[in-house]
Amino acid sequence: MSKLFDPELWSAIQADDDQAFRELFEKYWYKLFKTAIKYLDDEHTSLEIVHDIFITLWNRRHQLVITSFPAYLLTAVRFNCYKHLKINAAKPHLVDTSENDIDYLLPVVENIAVNRYGKDELFYKLEQYLKPLPARCREIFILSKKEDLSNDEIAERLKISKRTVENQISQATRFLKSHIEITDLLYIQLLATLIVF
């Protein structure tokens, strides 16, 4: 059993080490399969989705930048299950859209979102969703997520309390979760931007 951590395995995979890839596969495939089964209740399709995720991982090993394999792989399997449900016109009734479940999607690295759109395009779309919010709320949220300022830095720049900053960011996040349509594939991609950038 290898004692290599994920970053070391990934470095070896990027150097074309197929043994490291097998180790990574053995470490995660069953967890992903169980997640897919929860969404699809279909063993064959679930296995196909997990298989495709790992094929993509290998084929794009020189392009992908992954900082957290549990977050990346779990989000990838959920995304592909949801896509399968949408394509097959099935109701995603097994998809848990509770706040805790959505929060678990947030740490996904930029691969899914940024590989499809550029950062600028994503933030443009995000800002369109935020338009109904008060200007100050939008400003604070964008400073936090786009410019990557800490709550303390935002409070100092805008001459307001840190508590106000926290409240405004929470308000914007709640608004996005309730107003971005679950049927919109940008849903996950936009949520990814809330913490990645």
Sequence and secondary structure as in RCSB ss.txt:
>XXXX:A:sequence
MSKLFDPELWSAIQADDDQAFRELFEKYWYKLFKTAIKYLDDEHTSLEIVHDIFITLWNRRHQLVITSFPAYLLT
AVRFNCYKHLKINAAKPHLVDTSENDIDYLLPVVENIAVNRYGKDELFYKLEQYLKPLPARCREIFILSKKEDLS
NDEIAERLKISKRTVENQISQATRFLKSHIEITDLLYIQLLATLIVF
>XXXX:A:secstr
     HHHHHHHHHTT HHHHHHHHHHHHHHHHHHHHHHH  HHHHHHHHHHHHHHHHHTTTT   S HHHHHHH
HHHHHHHHHHHHTT   TT   SHHHHHHHTT  THHHHTTS HHHHHHHHHHHHTTS HHHHHHHHHHHTS   
HHHHHHHHT  HHHHHHHHHHHHHHHHHHS TTSTHHHHHHHHHHH 
